[in-house]
């Protein structure tokens, strides 16, 4: 069974640009969560999608948005990039939503975004 | 207040020794879950073990066990017979909220960098 895939793996952008990251969950998984990982702030929850609906959102500005398609693939978009958006963006998939008890999340390799 | 506290930023352990990674948590929820993840230098997060707040027995998965002390709000990870491949960052995480209400969230600690010495 293929794992969670994220594309692209590495990305370099300049301030003010926008970026779209993609995540393909494990087949059959309907929940996709996004996390931002930085040395200073650690791992922070961005949002979770389940069956094409956003279930939860972390404390991030509106520049961060996402969506999920009918095949459970998810995209995350960041508009008007800032230097502080440089981070490793991790996507995780699971069969059911995060809150549903023993729900193991499977993480992808991440997309490393560098904003210059 | 920090929801998840990992007080050991780094640890060095001799190969084949057991190691305990500390994690304390703070929540007012009655129903919650605790997770441990491993992140090697490659960056991918690997699930290790889960403990539910209502689970009466400590969780075990192979060489990993979770020392769950509910009254103390601690969920320490114990790795027995450590191996060189165990060198990685280890994150403790807590799931709060209930799926029925759509308010659940997963909060991670700052991590512990474990280095196994041959």
Interface residues (C-beta under 8 A of the other chain):
Chain A: X33 X35 X42 X43 X44 X45 X55 X56 X58 X88 X90 X92 X96 X97 X98 X99 X100 X101 X102 X103 X104 X105 X106 X107 X108 X109 X110 X112
Chain B: X33 X37 X42 X43 X44 X45 X46 X47 X50 X52 X91 X93 X95 X97 X98 X99 X100 X101 X102 X103 X104 X105 X106 X107 X108 X109 X110 X111
